[in-house]
Amino acid sequence: MSKEIREHARSAVREWLGDCVPDWMLVCGSGMGAGLMEGVESGGLGVTVERQITLEALGLPVSTVPGHGNSLILGALGAARVCVQTGRLHPYEGHDVRLCTTVLDTVLEAGAKRVMLTAAVGALTDTLAAGEVVALRDQMALFGPTPLVGPSFIDCSNIYDAALRECAVEVGRQQGLALKSVVYAHARGPQYETPAECAALKTLGGEVVGMSTTYEAVAAASRGVPCAGLAIVTNAAGADGLSHDEVKERSNEARSTLARLLIDVIKAAPGVE
């Protein structure tokens, strides 16, 4: 059944895209989707929307996670054509990981030139503060899901493209942000990580932790499409009293900072042949 849903959705996405080839595919994380699609004056991206469709209309499940949007938007951000998924699907919601990456993979198959993944993360180190925006430089998904099946031995040595990350760091510097580059550790969720799990992930080299994103980065790598990742630190992983309300609140507070960064990165990003 999951395969049938995926194939139906892929066909629907291809039909919806038509002959459009986006310069960027953007996937929004917790608390960001709806807000990022607002105008610049409201702390959003100010995308000029050309067309919009719900994930449900594409035959896909609706995200059950509060703070996630459920739309696919095609439009313009300056001179760039952008396709925005305002909220993601997660394996912890009970979905096959390949279903979670159906939209992304189909848009990449259609020729999208770059990917930007955004996420809310917990800090595994006390050098990161809640509300801070970070750039992803690498990831650990040894225990997480992958959208690949069979002998798909793809190169993941530059899974978060170094040139795009350097562009983001420079744009951040120009905006007065000291953007740190971090390693994202995947946790299955939906429960928050225990202190022991956080200690283990930190020992292995993780600097932030989250329950999404890594499988999307793998999907981009499998298509050979440069991928960047920006995340908002919403809490200290493993701390007492963590809640999704706090995640949404911190994401909302930092959304305008993330939006300004995204706008200028999209404008300044190096070309992709």
C-alpha positions as CSV (number, residue, x, y, z in Angstrom):
1,M,0.0,0.0,0.0
2,S,2.8,2.4,0.9
3,K,4.4,1.8,-2.6
4,E,1.1,2.6,-4.3
5,I,0.7,5.8,-2.3
6,R,4.3,6.9,-3.2
7,E,3.8,6.2,-6.9
8,H,0.5,8.1,-6.9
9,A,2.1,11.0,-5.1
10,R,5.1,11.1,-7.4
11,S,2.8,11.3,-10.4
12,A,0.8,14.1,-8.7
13,V,3.9,16.1,-7.8
14,R,5.3,15.8,-11.4
15,E,2.0,17.0,-12.8
16,W,1.8,19.9,-10.4
17,L,5.4,21.0,-11.2
18,G,4.9,20.8,-14.9
19,D,8.0,22.0,-16.7
20,C,9.2,24.1,-13.8
21,V,12.8,23.4,-12.6
22,P,13.3,24.9,-9.2
23,D,16.6,26.5,-8.2
24,W,16.0,25.5,-4.6
25,M,14.0,22.8,-2.8
26,L,13.4,24.0,0.8
27,V,12.0,21.7,3.5
28,C,10.8,23.4,6.7
29,G,11.2,22.0,10.2
30,S,9.2,22.4,13.4
31,G,7.5,25.8,14.0
32,M,9.0,27.2,10.8
33,G,6.8,26.3,7.8
34,A,3.8,28.5,8.2
35,G,5.9,31.4,9.6
36,L,8.6,31.3,6.9
37,M,6.0,31.6,4.2
38,E,4.8,35.0,5.6
39,G,6.0,38.3,4.2
40,V,9.4,39.7,5.0
41,E,7.8,42.4,7.3
42,S,6.4,39.5,9.4
43,G,9.7,37.7,9.7
44,G,9.2,35.4,6.7
45,L,10.8,34.8,3.4
46,G,8.4,36.8,1.3
47,V,8.1,34.2,-1.4
48,T,6.0,35.3,-4.4
49,V,3.6,32.4,-4.5
50,E,2.8,31.1,-8.0
51,R,1.0,27.9,-7.0
52,Q,0.2,25.9,-3.9
53,I,-1.2,22.5,-3.1
54,T,-1.7,20.5,0.1
55,L,0.1,17.3,0.8
56,E,-3.3,15.7,1.2
57,A,-4.2,16.7,-2.4
58,L,-1.1,15.0,-3.6
59,G,-2.3,11.8,-1.9
60,L,0.2,12.0,1.0
61,P,-0.5,11.8,4.7
62,V,-0.9,15.0,6.7
63,S,1.7,15.8,9.3
64,T,0.5,15.2,12.8
65,V,3.2,17.3,14.4
66,P,2.1,20.7,15.8
67,G,4.0,23.5,14.1
68,H,4.5,21.7,10.8
69,G,2.7,23.0,7.6
70,N,1.1,20.7,5.1
71,S,1.6,22.4,1.8
72,L,3.9,22.4,-1.2
73,I,4.5,25.9,-2.6
74,L,6.1,27.0,-5.8
75,G,7.2,30.6,-6.3
76,A,10.0,33.1,-6.6
77,L,12.4,34.5,-4.1
78,G,14.2,37.3,-5.9
79,A,15.5,35.8,-9.1
80,A,15.4,32.3,-7.7
81,R,12.6,29.8,-8.3
82,V,11.9,28.0,-5.1
83,C,9.8,25.0,-4.1
84,V,8.9,24.9,-0.4
85,Q,7.6,22.0,1.6
86,T,6.1,23.8,4.6
87,G,6.3,20.7,6.9
88,R,7.9,17.3,6.7
89,L,6.7,13.8,7.4
90,H,8.6,11.8,10.0
91,P,9.2,8.0,10.3
92,Y,8.1,8.3,14.0
93,E,4.6,9.2,12.8
94,G,4.4,5.7,11.5
95,H,5.3,6.4,7.9
96,D,7.8,4.5,5.7
97,V,10.9,6.7,5.3
98,R,10.6,6.5,1.5
99,L,7.1,8.0,1.9
100,C,8.6,10.8,4.0
101,T,11.0,11.7,1.2
102,T,8.6,11.3,-1.8
103,V,8.1,15.0,-2.5
104,L,11.7,15.9,-2.1
105,D,12.9,13.0,-4.2
106,T,10.4,13.8,-7.0
107,V,11.3,17.5,-7.1
108,L,15.0,16.5,-7.2
109,E,14.3,14.0,-10.0
110,A,12.6,16.9,-11.9
111,G,15.9,18.8,-11.8
112,A,16.0,21.0,-8.7
113,K,19.5,22.4,-8.4
114,R,19.9,22.7,-4.6
115,V,18.4,21.6,-1.4
116,M,18.0,23.5,1.9
117,L,16.9,21.6,4.9
118,T,15.8,23.4,8.1
119,A,15.2,21.8,11.5
120,A,14.8,22.3,15.2
121,V,17.5,20.6,17.2
122,G,18.6,20.0,20.7
123,A,22.2,21.0,21.8
124,L,24.5,18.2,22.9
125,T,27.1,20.7,24.0
126,D,27.0,23.7,26.3
127,T,28.7,25.8,23.7
128,L,25.4,26.2,21.9
129,A,22.5,28.3,23.2
130,A,18.8,28.1,22.8
131,G,17.7,30.4,19.9
132,E,21.0,30.1,18.1
133,V,21.1,29.2,14.4
134,V,23.7,26.7,13.3
135,A,24.9,25.2,10.0
136,L,25.0,21.5,9.5
137,R,28.4,20.2,8.3
138,D,27.9,16.5,8.8
139,Q,25.6,13.9,10.3
140,M,25.4,10.6,12.2
141,A,22.5,8.4,11.2
142,L,24.0,5.0,12.0
143,F,20.8,4.1,13.9
144,G,18.4,6.1,11.9
145,P,16.3,5.4,8.8
146,T,17.4,5.6,5.2
147,P,15.3,6.1,2.0
148,L,17.7,3.9,0.1
149,V,17.0,0.2,-0.7
150,G,19.5,-2.3,-2.1
151,P,23.1,-1.7,-3.1
152,S,22.8,2.1,-3.2
153,F,26.4,2.7,-2.3
154,I,26.4,6.5,-2.6
155,D,29.2,8.9,-1.6
156,C,28.2,10.8,1.6
157,S,31.6,12.5,2.2
158,N,30.2,15.9,1.4
159,I,26.6,15.3,2.4
160,Y,26.1,18.9,3.5
161,D,27.8,20.8,0.6
162,A,30.9,22.6,1.8
163,A,30.5,25.5,-0.7
164,L,26.9,26.1,0.4
165,R,27.9,25.9,4.0
166,E,30.7,28.4,3.6
167,C,28.3,30.7,1.8
168,A,25.9,30.5,4.7
169,V,28.7,31.2,7.2
170,E,29.9,34.2,5.2
171,V,26.3,35.5,4.9
172,G,25.8,35.1,8.6
173,R,29.0,37.0,9.3
174,Q,27.8,39.9,7.2
175,Q,24.5,39.8,9.2
176,G,26.4,39.8,12.5
177,L,25.9,36.1,13.2
178,A,28.8,33.8,14.2
179,L,27.3,30.8,12.5
180,K,28.7,27.6,14.0
181,S,29.1,24.4,11.9
182,V,27.9,21.3,13.7
183,V,27.4,17.6,13.4
184,Y,23.7,16.5,13.5
185,A,23.0,13.2,15.3
186,H,19.8,11.4,14.4
187,A,17.5,10.0,17.2
188,R,14.4,8.0,16.2
189,G,12.0,9.7,18.5
190,P,9.3,10.7,19.2
191,Q,10.5,10.5,22.8
192,Y,13.2,13.0,23.8
193,E,16.6,11.5,24.3
194,T,17.7,10.4,27.8
195,P,20.8,11.9,29.4
196,A,22.7,8.7,28.8
197,E,21.7,8.7,25.1
198,C,22.8,12.3,24.8
199,A,26.1,11.5,26.5
200,A,26.6,8.6,24.0
201,L,25.8,10.7,21.0
202,K,28.2,13.5,22.2
203,T,31.0,10.9,22.7
204,L,30.4,9.7,19.1
205,G,30.9,13.2,17.8
206,G,27.3,14.7,17.7
207,E,26.9,18.3,18.6
208,V,23.1,18.6,18.0
209,V,20.4,16.0,17.9
210,G,17.1,15.7,16.1
211,M,14.5,13.3,14.8
212,S,14.5,14.2,11.1
213,T,16.6,15.7,8.3
214,T,19.2,13.0,7.9
215,Y,17.2,10.8,5.6
216,E,16.4,13.9,3.4
217,A,20.1,14.7,3.2
218,V,20.7,11.1,2.1
219,A,18.0,11.4,-0.5
220,A,19.7,14.6,-1.9
221,A,23.1,12.8,-2.0
222,S,21.5,9.9,-3.9
223,R,20.5,12.4,-6.6
224,G,23.8,14.2,-6.6
225,V,22.2,17.5,-5.6
226,P,24.1,19.9,-3.3
227,C,22.4,20.1,0.1
228,A,22.7,22.6,2.9
229,G,21.2,22.4,6.4
230,L,20.4,25.2,8.8
231,A,18.9,24.5,12.2
232,I,17.5,26.4,15.2
233,V,18.8,25.2,18.6
234,T,15.6,25.0,20.7
235,N,16.8,23.4,24.0
236,A,19.5,21.5,25.8
237,A,19.1,17.9,24.9
238,G,18.6,15.6,27.9
239,A,17.5,18.5,30.2
240,D,14.6,18.2,32.5
241,G,11.1,19.2,31.4
242,L,11.6,19.3,27.7
243,S,8.4,19.9,25.6
244,H,7.3,20.5,22.0
245,D,5.7,23.8,23.1
246,E,9.2,25.0,24.0
247,V,10.5,23.8,20.6
248,K,7.8,25.8,18.8
249,E,8.4,28.9,21.0
250,R,12.2,28.9,20.4
251,S,11.7,28.3,16.6
252,N,9.2,31.1,16.4
253,E,11.5,33.5,18.2
254,A,14.4,32.7,15.9
255,R,12.4,32.4,12.7
256,S,13.1,36.0,11.5
257,T,16.8,35.4,12.0
258,L,16.6,32.2,10.0
259,A,14.5,33.9,7.3
260,R,17.0,36.7,6.8
261,L,19.8,34.1,6.5
262,L,17.9,32.0,4.1
263,I,17.0,34.9,1.8
264,D,20.6,36.1,1.5
265,V,22.0,32.6,1.1
266,I,19.6,31.8,-1.7
267,K,20.7,35.1,-3.4
268,A,24.4,34.6,-2.8
269,A,24.8,30.8,-3.3
270,P,27.4,29.6,-5.8
271,G,26.2,28.3,-9.1
272,V,25.5,24.7,-9.7
273,E,26.5,23.3,-13.1
